Amino acid sequence: VGAADDFPGLLKAVRRGDPEAVARLYRDEQPRLLRVLQAEVGDAAEDVASQAWLEIMRAIDKFEGDARGFRSLLFTIARRRVNDHRRRRSRRPAAPTEPMELYVVHDAGPGVESEALSRVGADDAIEILQGILDPQDVEIMLLRVVADLPAEEVAEIVGLSPGAVRVRQHRAVKRLATALGRLPVASSNSVTPSGDRREA
Amino acid sequence: MSDPMSSHRIVDDLLVLDAVDDFDDVEFDYAVVEDLLQALAELDDPDNEPSPVFLAEMIAAIPAPATPARRGVRIAVVSGALVLAAAGSAAAANGSLPAPVQSAAHAVARAVGVDIPDGRQGPPESSGSQDGPGHGRSDEAPGRPDDPGQPADPGRSDEAPGAPADPGSGGVGPDGTPPGQIGNEHPDPPGIDNPNAGGGGGGGGPESQGEESTGGTPTTESNPDTDGGNPNAGGGNPNAGGGNPNASGGANGNGNHNGNATANGRANGHIDD
C-alpha cells in the first residue's frame, strides 16, 4: 500500500486539508480505483471515482484505520456509487452491444497463448475476465488483484463471507486457466475468451 | 505500479483450496492466468494527479477539524451560564440567597432599578410567619379542610380542590418567603415571580398572614383570583398532595403566573397582577 509508511501522518494532514497530502492520497489510490471502476462502469469510471472521493473526504474525520482500511472504505463507497450508477442506467434504454472480440492470436507455435496474454494491456485483461467470468467473480478478482485487498475485506465489500470469496476466487482462477488454456490458435481468427472461435 | 506478487498470490491461494476443486481432471497452465492477472494489475497510468479544481473540491469536502465538538461545548457553556443566571436571579428575587449574597444582590439590583429582597429583612409584604410549617393561611383563600384531595376540575382553578393533604401546607415557607408564587419549576423556593403574592395553597391572598397552620389542609378555592382556565391549575394534581417535606406552610404553596398546578398540590399560588 503506497501511503502505508506514514499513513497516520498522511491522514492527519488530509484532515487538516493539506492539499499536498490530499493529492498524495489520491495519487496512491486513484489508479486502482479507476481500474476497477472501468471494469465496472466503463466510461463512467471517472465520475463514479470522483463521487467516491468526495464522499470519503466528507467522512474523513470519522475514519479510523490504516492505509488498507482506507482503501477498503474507498472501494466500499465506490461500489455503492457503482450500484447507484447501474440503477440510474437501468432506467434508461440500453443500446445493444455486439459480442466482444477480444483479441486475435496469430499462429505462432506452442506457448503462444501465454505470449499473447503477456502483451495484452489491462483493458484487454479486464475484457477477457468479463468474457469468462460472471460479474461477481470479476469484481472479486479485481478487488483481490487490482485493489490488492485481502479476502476478508473483499468479503466485506461484496457482502459475502471470506470463505465464499476464497471459493469464488479459486474457481475463477481455474475457470480462467481452463478457458485460456483452450484458446485455439489460428491465424486471422478472432477468439472469444470463452474459447469459441469465430471466423473473421 | 504493477504488483507481480498479486497474480502469484491468487494462484497460490487457489492451490490451497483443494476442497473446492471442481477441475480435478484438468491440467492448468497457470502461467497464462498469471500473465493475465499481471496485465490486470498493471497500474502505470501516468495521469493520476487530481486536477486543481477537483483537488479543491476534495479539500472543501473535508470537515473542519473538531467543529462539532467545539460547537457542542459552546452550546453547553452558554446553556449552563443561562441556567446559572436564571437560577441565581430566581434565588435573589426570592430572597433565598445567603444573607450577605442576598444583600449584595439587593444592592446591585437596586442600582438598576430592580427590587429584590434584602437578605437582612423579610421580603416585602411577605405573608406568613417564618417559624414553622403550616402558617400563612389566607383569609381570602382558605383551604377547605373538609374536602381533602379532590382532584381539580381542570380549568377551573377557583374551584380547584386541594390535593391530598399536605402536611405543612398553607403558609409561608420557613424562610418567610411568601408562598404561592413558584411554578412547578421551582417547587421549593417560593416567591420568585411575585414576592408580594399571597400564600399559596391554604393561604393565597396577598394579605394573607400565616398565623395558623393549615398543614395538611387541602386547599381548595384557595384564591379566587387565580388564573382559571388552566387545566393544571389548582390542586388538581392528586399526586402532589404530599407536599415538600422540607418546606412548611406556604413554602409549598405554589403558583405562578400561569396559575399552574403546584407540585405540592396547592390550589395554586396566585399572582395578582
Interface residues (C-beta under 8 A of the other chain):
Chain A: V14 R15 R16 G17 P19 V22 A23 Y26 R27 Q30 P31 R32 L34 R35 S50 W53 L54 M57 R58 I60 D61 E113 S114 L117 S118 V120 G121 A122 D124 A125 I126 I128 L129 M141 L142 R144 V145 V146 D148 A151 R166 V167 Q169 H170 R171 V173 K174 L176 A177 T178 L180 G181
Chain B: M1 D3 S6 S7 I10 V11 D13 L14 L17 V20 D21 D22 F23 V26 E27 F28 D29 Y30 A31 V32 V33 D35 L36 L37 Q38 A39 L40 A41 E42 L43 D45 N48 E49 P50 F54 L55 E57 M58 I59 A61 I62 P63 P65
